[in-house]
Each structure stands twice: as structure tokens, then as C-alpha cells.
Amino acid sequence: MAIKIFIDQGHNPGTINGGASGNGLSEEAVNFTVGSMLADLLDGDPRFVVRTSRMFPQQVLGTSTTDSLHSRVNMANYWGADYFISIHSNYNTNPNINGCEAYVFQRDSKAWYLGEDILAGIVQEANMKDNFVRTNPSLYVLRATAMPAVLVELGYLSNAQDAAKLRSDPESFAYGIYVGMLNYFNFA
């Protein structure tokens, strides 16, 4: 039976649950692109069934930030996803901070180990710095999902080198996540 993966392309265009921006990139657009590319990779692999939170780039989920987050979690829970992957891009006031990281609800969990494999895949395929898996139980998409959930921060929009990679080669990030998932499920 195929593994059900729900991909949440974090944030919306506009002001309702809008994301960060930096170096000419908007987070929601980067997240949508990488999440959609990942969905295509998974969709082409018969071992997976995939759904995404946003079907098209202009789609806005919810009428407030809270409502937007609830919509994403409810879609995954209602569908009965086996795993929830939320795609994000980071920002820091210090433009020298760079790299990818992942957030999970708790340490030494299925999500924690999946996050480690996803980061290893991104480091390998997109040549990113590994900032490791971290716990953040306060994040709604991690605590309200009924399945293991990983929030992936692809890179820092505020860092010129990370932003350049996200702009020129989003495929390497999507493929890195896919490779990490294959390793986690022992499909590699």
C-alpha cells in the first residue's frame, strides 16, 4: 500500500499568513515551487500517494493566519496522511546566517529521523549547510497533525548565497527532500 504524503507549501501570497521575503524572493512562491516539484517527484513514484495544501500559486488558504494553519492541518488529518511535510524558507536580520534546518514536535521520533534524512538529502543535492533538526512543539502544524510532521526550512532568503540557490535551482531542494525520504523509507 502506498505511503500517503501531505505536502504543505507554507504561507500564502498576500497578507493572510504571508511569509518572509528577501533578495527579491517571496517565501510563499519559493515554498510553492519546491513543494510542487516534490509532489511531482512523489507522484511519479508508485510507492507514494501525494496531496498538497495549495493547488495553484495564487491560492490563499484561510481568512487569517490561524485559520490558514488550521486549514492545512485539517486537510492532512481528514485525508489520513501518513506523513506531513511543511515547506518553508527562513529569514534572519543577520544576512550571514545560512543553511537548512528542520523542526519537529519531539526528539527521537519518526518525524525527527525523517527530518535528519531530509536535511541530509538537501545538503547532498543542493549543497547546503546542515543546521540540524530542532524541536519546536509550539508550532501548530507540528502539534496538531495526527501524523509525524516535519517543517523544513530550505534556506535563508536573507542570505544572498542561499537565495541565489533557491532562485536558480529549486529542483535540487525538491530532489534532496525526495532522496531523504527514499533513504528514510529504505527505498534508496
Secondary structure, 3 states (H helix, E strand, C coil): CCEEEEEEECCECCCCCECCEECCEEHHHHHHHHHHHHHHHHHCCCCEEEEECCCCCCCCCCCCHHHHHHHHHHHHHHHCCCEEEEEEEECCCCCCCCCEEEEECCCCCHHHHHHHHHHHHHHHHHCCCEEEEEECCCCHHHHCCCCCEEEEEEEECCCHHHHHHHHHCHHHHHHHHHHHHHHHCCCC
